[in-house]
């Protein structure tokens, strides 16, 4: 492996639980960051570019939640 070596538990269940926990944390951080960006007036394409995904993907993942949270969304 290039770069820093990552120590992984020798117990597969522990290692997989850690992966699942990190994914949940990453999703929570993404949700908060996307909401912050949209409240600051960012467009869907700007958010998508920052996340390295398509505009459609970020809209599909976050639009319903943001609308429910009362965030005013830009069309473009």
Protein Blocks (a to p, Z undefined) as FASTA:
>chain_A
ZZjdddddfblklmmmmmmmmmmmmmmmmmmmmmmmmmnopafklmmmmnopafklmmmm
mmmmmmmnopacdfZZ
